[in-house]
Each structure stands twice: as structure tokens, then as C-alpha cells.
Amino acid sequence: MTTLAAGRSVGVPRGAAHRAANPGEEVAAFIEVQTGAYFGEDDIERLQDDHGRDSGV
């Protein structure tokens, strides 16, 4: 697990399983930035979803 301070960022390598969470009391905002030639979301694979969304598989 990596804990970030306000205003910090983390890079996630292509194909890496990842999950974001806010364990604190303050409201957090996540901004996703994608790079490359393709920006579709049909390649998402949900390994686990606590919110009942479609698995995408």
C-alpha cells in the first residue's frame, strides 16, 4: 500500500492490478490521467467491486 499526501500522485504501470481508497476522514478527489493512443474504457477488468458494478469481463 502507498499512502500519498495531498497534491501527490502515483503512476500505475499498464496492466497492473490497482485499487484506490480513502482511509481518512477528509473528502478525497481522484483524477485519472491516461496516456497513449487509446482512451476507451472497454479494457477495464474489475477484479473485485464493493459497489455492485458489472465485472467488465
PDB file of N, CA, C and O in Angstrom:
ATOM      1  N   MET A   1       0.855  -1.182   0.000  1.00  0.00           N
ATOM      2  CA  MET A   1       0.000   0.000   0.000  1.00  0.00           C
ATOM      3  C   MET A   1       0.894   1.236   0.000  1.00  0.00           C
ATOM      4  O   MET A   1       1.929   1.276   0.666  1.00  0.00           O
ATOM      5  N   THR A   2       0.478   2.224  -0.749  1.00  0.00           N
ATOM      6  CA  THR A   2       1.184   3.503  -0.819  1.00  0.00           C
ATOM      7  C   THR A   2       0.259   4.589  -0.299  1.00  0.00           C
ATOM      8  O   THR A   2      -0.873   4.714  -0.767  1.00  0.00           O
ATOM      9  N   THR A   3       0.718   5.368   0.651  1.00  0.00           N
ATOM     10  CA  THR A   3      -0.067   6.480   1.182  1.00  0.00           C
ATOM     11  C   THR A   3       0.487   7.771   0.596  1.00  0.00           C
ATOM     12  O   THR A   3       1.694   8.012   0.634  1.00  0.00           O
ATOM     13  N   LEU A   4      -0.400   8.598   0.054  1.00  0.00           N
ATOM     14  CA  LEU A   4       0.020   9.853  -0.567  1.00  0.00           C
ATOM     15  C   LEU A   4      -0.506  11.043   0.213  1.00  0.00           C
ATOM     16  O   LEU A   4      -1.604  11.001   0.766  1.00  0.00           O
ATOM     17  N   ALA A   5       0.279  12.094   0.252  1.00  0.00           N
ATOM     18  CA  ALA A   5      -0.154  13.361   0.844  1.00  0.00           C
ATOM     19  C   ALA A   5      -0.944  14.146  -0.204  1.00  0.00           C
ATOM     20  O   ALA A   5      -0.880  13.838  -1.394  1.00  0.00           O
ATOM     21  N   ALA A   6      -1.671  15.139   0.233  1.00  0.00           N
ATOM     22  CA  ALA A   6      -2.455  15.981  -0.678  1.00  0.00           C
ATOM     23  C   ALA A   6      -1.563  16.551  -1.770  1.00  0.00           C
ATOM     24  O   ALA A   6      -0.453  17.013  -1.505  1.00  0.00           O
ATOM     25  N   GLY A   7      -2.061  16.512  -3.004  1.00  0.00           N
ATOM     26  CA  GLY A   7      -1.331  17.070  -4.130  1.00  0.00           C
ATOM     27  C   GLY A   7      -0.293  16.145  -4.741  1.00  0.00           C
ATOM     28  O   GLY A   7       0.384  16.531  -5.694  1.00  0.00           O
ATOM     29  N   ARG A   8      -0.151  14.950  -4.225  1.00  0.00           N
ATOM     30  CA  ARG A   8       0.842  13.998  -4.731  1.00  0.00           C
ATOM     31  C   ARG A   8       0.195  13.064  -5.756  1.00  0.00           C
ATOM     32  O   ARG A   8      -1.029  13.015  -5.879  1.00  0.00           O
ATOM     33  N   SER A   9       1.020  12.337  -6.476  1.00  0.00           N
ATOM     34  CA  SER A   9       0.490  11.416  -7.484  1.00  0.00           C
ATOM     35  C   SER A   9       1.280  10.115  -7.467  1.00  0.00           C
ATOM     36  O   SER A   9       2.341  10.011  -6.852  1.00  0.00           O
ATOM     37  N   VAL A  10       0.731   9.136  -8.158  1.00  0.00           N
ATOM     38  CA  VAL A  10       1.385   7.841  -8.293  1.00  0.00           C
ATOM     39  C   VAL A  10       1.127   7.331  -9.706  1.00  0.00           C
ATOM     40  O   VAL A  10       0.037   7.503 -10.250  1.00  0.00           O
ATOM     41  N   GLY A  11       2.131   6.709 -10.285  1.00  0.00           N
ATOM     42  CA  GLY A  11       1.977   6.115 -11.604  1.00  0.00           C
ATOM     43  C   GLY A  11       1.635   4.640 -11.460  1.00  0.00           C
ATOM     44  O   GLY A  11       2.176   3.950 -10.596  1.00  0.00           O
ATOM     45  N   VAL A  12       0.736   4.161 -12.308  1.00  0.00           N
ATOM     46  CA  VAL A  12       0.350   2.751 -12.312  1.00  0.00           C
ATOM     47  C   VAL A  12       0.754   2.180 -13.670  1.00  0.00           C
ATOM     48  O   VAL A  12       0.249   2.629 -14.699  1.00  0.00           O
ATOM     49  N   PRO A  13       1.655   1.201 -13.690  1.00  0.00           N
ATOM     50  CA  PRO A  13       2.092   0.634 -14.964  1.00  0.00           C
ATOM     51  C   PRO A  13       0.939  -0.039 -15.716  1.00  0.00           C
ATOM     52  O   PRO A  13       0.008  -0.551 -15.096  1.00  0.00           O
ATOM     53  N   ARG A  14       1.001  -0.036 -17.034  1.00  0.00           N
ATOM     54  CA  ARG A  14      -0.011  -0.680 -17.865  1.00  0.00           C
ATOM     55  C   ARG A  14      -0.160  -2.142 -17.453  1.00  0.00           C
ATOM     56  O   ARG A  14       0.834  -2.852 -17.297  1.00  0.00           O
ATOM     57  N   GLY A  15      -1.390  -2.584 -17.280  1.00  0.00           N
ATOM     58  CA  GLY A  15      -1.675  -3.966 -16.936  1.00  0.00           C
ATOM     59  C   GLY A  15      -1.578  -4.301 -15.461  1.00  0.00           C
ATOM     60  O   GLY A  15      -1.879  -5.428 -15.067  1.00  0.00           O
ATOM     61  N   ALA A  16      -1.165  -3.348 -14.632  1.00  0.00           N
ATOM     62  CA  ALA A  16      -1.021  -3.606 -13.200  1.00  0.00           C
ATOM     63  C   ALA A  16      -2.380  -3.564 -12.501  1.00  0.00           C
ATOM     64  O   ALA A  16      -3.170  -2.646 -12.723  1.00  0.00           O
ATOM     65  N   ALA A  17      -2.646  -4.559 -11.659  1.00  0.00           N
ATOM     66  CA  ALA A  17      -3.866  -4.518 -10.839  1.00  0.00           C
ATOM     67  C   ALA A  17      -3.677  -3.416  -9.806  1.00  0.00           C
ATOM     68  O   ALA A  17      -2.615  -3.316  -9.192  1.00  0.00           O
ATOM     69  N   HIS A  18      -4.703  -2.586  -9.610  1.00  0.00           N
ATOM     70  CA  HIS A  18      -4.583  -1.494  -8.644  1.00  0.00           C
ATOM     71  C   HIS A  18      -5.941  -1.160  -8.056  1.00  0.00           C
ATOM     72  O   HIS A  18      -6.983  -1.494  -8.618  1.00  0.00           O
ATOM     73  N   ARG A  19      -5.906  -0.501  -6.926  1.00  0.00           N
ATOM     74  CA  ARG A  19      -7.124  -0.090  -6.241  1.00  0.00           C
ATOM     75  C   ARG A  19      -6.825   1.189  -5.470  1.00  0.00           C
ATOM     76  O   ARG A  19      -5.751   1.324  -4.883  1.00  0.00           O
ATOM     77  N   ALA A  20      -7.764   2.125  -5.469  1.00  0.00           N
ATOM     78  CA  ALA A  20      -7.606   3.375  -4.740  1.00  0.00           C
ATOM     79  C   ALA A  20      -8.626   3.425  -3.613  1.00  0.00           C
ATOM     80  O   ALA A  20      -9.757   2.964  -3.761  1.00  0.00           O
ATOM     81  N   ALA A  21      -8.217   3.983  -2.500  1.00  0.00           N
ATOM     82  CA  ALA A  21      -9.108   4.100  -1.348  1.00  0.00           C
ATOM     83  C   ALA A  21      -8.767   5.364  -0.570  1.00  0.00           C
ATOM     84  O   ALA A  21      -7.650   5.876  -0.640  1.00  0.00           O
ATOM     85  N   ASN A  22      -9.735   5.846   0.158  1.00  0.00           N
ATOM     86  CA  ASN A  22      -9.529   6.999   1.027  1.00  0.00           C
ATOM     87  C   ASN A  22      -9.814   6.553   2.466  1.00  0.00           C
ATOM     88  O   ASN A  22     -10.972   6.527   2.882  1.00  0.00           O
ATOM     89  N   PRO A  23      -8.779   6.204   3.223  1.00  0.00           N
ATOM     90  CA  PRO A  23      -8.991   5.742   4.593  1.00  0.00           C
ATOM     91  C   PRO A  23      -9.207   6.878   5.593  1.00  0.00           C
ATOM     92  O   PRO A  23      -9.483   6.631   6.767  1.00  0.00           O
ATOM     93  N   GLY A  24      -9.080   8.118   5.129  1.00  0.00           N
ATOM     94  CA  GLY A  24      -9.176   9.265   6.032  1.00  0.00           C
ATOM     95  C   GLY A  24     -10.586   9.797   6.191  1.00  0.00           C
ATOM     96  O   GLY A  24     -11.536   9.290   5.595  1.00  0.00           O
ATOM     97  N   GLU A  25     -10.696  10.820   6.998  1.00  0.00           N
ATOM     98  CA  GLU A  25     -11.979  11.474   7.264  1.00  0.00           C
ATOM     99  C   GLU A  25     -12.289  12.572   6.246  1.00  0.00           C
ATOM    100  O   GLU A  25     -13.456  12.882   6.006  1.00  0.00           O
ATOM    101  N   GLU A  26     -11.254  13.160   5.649  1.00  0.00           N
ATOM    102  CA  GLU A  26     -11.458  14.254   4.703  1.00  0.00           C
ATOM    103  C   GLU A  26     -11.887  13.707   3.345  1.00  0.00           C
ATOM    104  O   GLU A  26     -11.533  12.587   2.978  1.00  0.00           O
ATOM    105  N   VAL A  27     -12.648  14.503   2.606  1.00  0.00           N
ATOM    106  CA  VAL A  27     -13.073  14.133   1.263  1.00  0.00           C
ATOM    107  C   VAL A  27     -11.838  14.104   0.359  1.00  0.00           C
ATOM    108  O   VAL A  27     -10.996  15.000   0.424  1.00  0.00           O
ATOM    109  N   ALA A  28     -11.736  13.083  -0.474  1.00  0.00           N
ATOM    110  CA  ALA A  28     -10.620  12.966  -1.404  1.00  0.00           C
ATOM    111  C   ALA A  28     -11.153  13.009  -2.833  1.00  0.00           C
ATOM    112  O   ALA A  28     -12.276  12.584  -3.101  1.00  0.00           O
ATOM    113  N   ALA A  29     -10.339  13.523  -3.740  1.00  0.00           N
ATOM    114  CA  ALA A  29     -10.672  13.535  -5.161  1.00  0.00           C
ATOM    115  C   ALA A  29      -9.583  12.771  -5.901  1.00  0.00           C
ATOM    116  O   ALA A  29      -8.394  12.970  -5.656  1.00  0.00           O
ATOM    117  N   PHE A  30     -10.004  11.895  -6.810  1.00  0.00           N
ATOM    118  CA  PHE A  30      -9.067  11.138  -7.620  1.00  0.00           C
ATOM    119  C   PHE A  30      -9.172  11.649  -9.044  1.00  0.00           C
ATOM    120  O   PHE A  30     -10.271  11.768  -9.586  1.00  0.00           O
ATOM    121  N   ILE A  31      -8.035  11.950  -9.652  1.00  0.00           N
ATOM    122  CA  ILE A  31      -8.000  12.400 -11.035  1.00  0.00           C
ATOM    123  C   ILE A  31      -7.190  11.376 -11.818  1.00  0.00           C
ATOM    124  O   ILE A  31      -6.002  11.185 -11.559  1.00  0.00           O
ATOM    125  N   GLU A  32      -7.834  10.723 -12.772  1.00  0.00           N
ATOM    126  CA  GLU A  32      -7.161   9.714 -13.591  1.00  0.00           C
ATOM    127  C   GLU A  32      -6.672  10.363 -14.869  1.00  0.00           C
ATOM    128  O   GLU A  32      -7.436  11.040 -15.559  1.00  0.00           O
ATOM    129  N   VAL A  33      -5.400  10.161 -15.189  1.00  0.00           N
ATOM    130  CA  VAL A  33      -4.814  10.687 -16.415  1.00  0.00           C
ATOM    131  C   VAL A  33      -4.298   9.502 -17.216  1.00  0.00           C
ATOM    132  O   VAL A  33      -3.466   8.733 -16.734  1.00  0.00           O
ATOM    133  N   GLN A  34      -4.796   9.355 -18.451  1.00  0.00           N
ATOM    134  CA  GLN A  34      -4.349   8.277 -19.328  1.00  0.00           C
ATOM    135  C   GLN A  34      -3.449   8.850 -20.411  1.00  0.00           C
ATOM    136  O   GLN A  34      -3.639   9.980 -20.860  1.00  0.00           O
ATOM    137  N   THR A  35      -2.464   8.052 -20.827  1.00  0.00           N
ATOM    138  CA  THR A  35      -1.593   8.459 -21.930  1.00  0.00           C
ATOM    139  C   THR A  35      -1.619   7.375 -22.992  1.00  0.00           C
ATOM    140  O   THR A  35      -1.959   6.226 -22.708  1.00  0.00           O
ATOM    141  N   GLY A  36      -1.263   7.735 -24.199  1.00  0.00           N
ATOM    142  CA  GLY A  36      -1.228   6.768 -25.294  1.00  0.00           C
ATOM    143  C   GLY A  36      -2.239   7.117 -26.363  1.00  0.00           C
ATOM    144  O   GLY A  36      -2.834   8.194 -26.349  1.00  0.00           O
ATOM    145  N   ALA A  37      -2.426   6.191 -27.293  1.00  0.00           N
ATOM    146  CA  ALA A  37      -3.292   6.449 -28.441  1.00  0.00           C
ATOM    147  C   ALA A  37      -4.736   6.040 -28.210  1.00  0.00           C
ATOM    148  O   ALA A  37      -5.619   6.498 -28.935  1.00  0.00           O
ATOM    149  N   TYR A  38      -5.007   5.189 -27.220  1.00  0.00           N
ATOM    150  CA  TYR A  38      -6.361   4.683 -26.990  1.00  0.00           C
ATOM    151  C   TYR A  38      -6.843   5.066 -25.604  1.00  0.00           C
ATOM    152  O   TYR A  38      -6.146   4.835 -24.615  1.00  0.00           O
ATOM    153  N   PHE A  39      -8.038   5.653 -25.523  1.00  0.00           N
ATOM    154  CA  PHE A  39      -8.567   6.117 -24.244  1.00  0.00           C
ATOM    155  C   PHE A  39      -9.926   5.506 -23.904  1.00  0.00           C
ATOM    156  O   PHE A  39     -10.649   6.046 -23.067  1.00  0.00           O
ATOM    157  N   GLY A  40     -10.278   4.404 -24.531  1.00  0.00           N
ATOM    158  CA  GLY A  40     -11.545   3.741 -24.256  1.00  0.00           C
ATOM    159  C   GLY A  40     -11.519   3.070 -22.888  1.00  0.00           C
ATOM    160  O   GLY A  40     -10.459   2.890 -22.288  1.00  0.00           O
ATOM    161  N   GLU A  41     -12.688   2.708 -22.411  1.00  0.00           N
ATOM    162  CA  GLU A  41     -12.788   2.040 -21.107  1.00  0.00           C
ATOM    163  C   GLU A  41     -13.260   0.596 -21.244  1.00  0.00           C
ATOM    164  O   GLU A  41     -13.565  -0.048 -20.241  1.00  0.00           O
ATOM    165  N   ASP A  42     -13.325   0.078 -22.474  1.00  0.00           N
ATOM    166  CA  ASP A  42     -13.780  -1.291 -22.664  1.00  0.00           C
ATOM    167  C   ASP A  42     -12.718  -2.329 -22.308  1.00  0.00           C
ATOM    168  O   ASP A  42     -12.971  -3.530 -22.403  1.00  0.00           O
ATOM    169  N   ASP A  43     -11.530  -1.878 -21.897  1.00  0.00           N
ATOM    170  CA  ASP A  43     -10.485  -2.801 -21.490  1.00  0.00           C
ATOM    171  C   ASP A  43     -10.403  -2.963 -19.968  1.00  0.00           C
ATOM    172  O   ASP A  43      -9.471  -3.593 -19.467  1.00  0.00           O
ATOM    173  N   ILE A  44     -11.361  -2.406 -19.232  1.00  0.00           N
ATOM    174  CA  ILE A  44     -11.355  -2.497 -17.767  1.00  0.00           C
ATOM    175  C   ILE A  44     -11.743  -3.905 -17.336  1.00  0.00           C
ATOM    176  O   ILE A  44     -12.735  -4.456 -17.815  1.00  0.00           O
ATOM    177  N   GLU A  45     -10.972  -4.477 -16.446  1.00  0.00           N
ATOM    178  CA  GLU A  45     -11.286  -5.761 -15.820  1.00  0.00           C
ATOM    179  C   GLU A  45     -11.422  -5.518 -14.327  1.00  0.00           C
ATOM    180  O   GLU A  45     -10.433  -5.204 -13.664  1.00  0.00           O
ATOM    181  N   ARG A  46     -12.628  -5.655 -13.784  1.00  0.00           N
ATOM    182  CA  ARG A  46     -12.818  -5.470 -12.351  1.00  0.00           C
ATOM    183  C   ARG A  46     -12.514  -6.776 -11.633  1.00  0.00           C
ATOM    184  O   ARG A  46     -13.212  -7.773 -11.821  1.00  0.00           O
ATOM    185  N   LEU A  47     -11.470  -6.768 -10.809  1.00  0.00           N
ATOM    186  CA  LEU A  47     -11.085  -7.959 -10.076  1.00  0.00           C
ATOM    187  C   LEU A  47     -11.972  -8.147  -8.855  1.00  0.00           C
ATOM    188  O   LEU A  47     -12.255  -9.272  -8.446  1.00  0.00           O
ATOM    189  N   GLN A  48     -12.408  -7.029  -8.277  1.00  0.00           N
ATOM    190  CA  GLN A  48     -13.322  -7.041  -7.128  1.00  0.00           C
ATOM    191  C   GLN A  48     -14.034  -5.702  -7.137  1.00  0.00           C
ATOM    192  O   GLN A  48     -13.416  -4.681  -7.438  1.00  0.00           O
ATOM    193  N   ASP A  49     -15.308  -5.682  -6.817  1.00  0.00           N
ATOM    194  CA  ASP A  49     -16.061  -4.446  -6.795  1.00  0.00           C
ATOM    195  C   ASP A  49     -17.009  -4.449  -5.617  1.00  0.00           C
ATOM    196  O   ASP A  49     -17.958  -5.232  -5.578  1.00  0.00           O
ATOM    197  N   ASP A  50     -16.760  -3.588  -4.670  1.00  0.00           N
ATOM    198  CA  ASP A  50     -17.591  -3.485  -3.478  1.00  0.00           C
ATOM    199  C   ASP A  50     -18.864  -2.693  -3.724  1.00  0.00           C
ATOM    200  O   ASP A  50     -19.663  -2.520  -2.803  1.00  0.00           O
ATOM    201  N   HIS A  51     -19.078  -2.203  -4.955  1.00  0.00           N
ATOM    202  CA  HIS A  51     -20.217  -1.320  -5.239  1.00  0.00           C
ATOM    203  C   HIS A  51     -21.208  -1.925  -6.222  1.00  0.00           C
ATOM    204  O   HIS A  51     -22.116  -1.230  -6.678  1.00  0.00           O
ATOM    205  N   GLY A  52     -21.056  -3.213  -6.562  1.00  0.00           N
ATOM    206  CA  GLY A  52     -22.039  -3.904  -7.387  1.00  0.00           C
ATOM    207  C   GLY A  52     -22.017  -3.554  -8.862  1.00  0.00           C
ATOM    208  O   GLY A  52     -23.001  -3.813  -9.554  1.00  0.00           O
ATOM    209  N   ARG A  53     -20.931  -2.972  -9.381  1.00  0.00           N
ATOM    210  CA  ARG A  53     -20.864  -2.667 -10.805  1.00  0.00           C
ATOM    211  C   ARG A  53     -20.544  -3.925 -11.592  1.00  0.00           C
ATOM    212  O   ARG A  53     -20.073  -4.914 -11.031  1.00  0.00           O
ATOM    213  N   ASP A  54     -20.801  -3.884 -12.895  1.00  0.00           N
ATOM    214  CA  ASP A  54     -20.529  -5.005 -13.785  1.00  0.00           C
ATOM    215  C   ASP A  54     -19.039  -5.320 -13.781  1.00  0.00           C
ATOM    216  O   ASP A  54     -18.209  -4.413 -13.716  1.00  0.00           O
ATOM    217  N   SER A  55     -18.704  -6.597 -13.851  1.00  0.00           N
ATOM    218  CA  SER A  55     -17.312  -7.022 -13.796  1.00  0.00           C
ATOM    219  C   SER A  55     -16.512  -6.624 -15.030  1.00  0.00           C
ATOM    220  O   SER A  55     -15.284  -6.555 -14.964  1.00  0.00           O
ATOM    221  N   GLY A  56     -17.171  -6.362 -16.145  1.00  0.00           N
ATOM    222  CA  GLY A  56     -16.469  -5.960 -17.363  1.00  0.00           C
ATOM    223  C   GLY A  56     -15.802  -7.118 -18.077  1.00  0.00           C
ATOM    224  O   GLY A  56     -15.169  -6.928 -19.116  1.00  0.00           O
ATOM    225  N   VAL A  57     -15.939  -8.322 -17.528  1.00  0.00           N
ATOM    226  CA  VAL A  57     -15.295  -9.490 -18.149  1.00  0.00           C
ATOM    227  C   VAL A  57     -16.278 -10.209 -19.027  1.00  0.00           C
ATOM    228  O   VAL A  57     -15.933 -11.219 -19.641  1.00  0.00           O
TER     229      VAL A  57
END
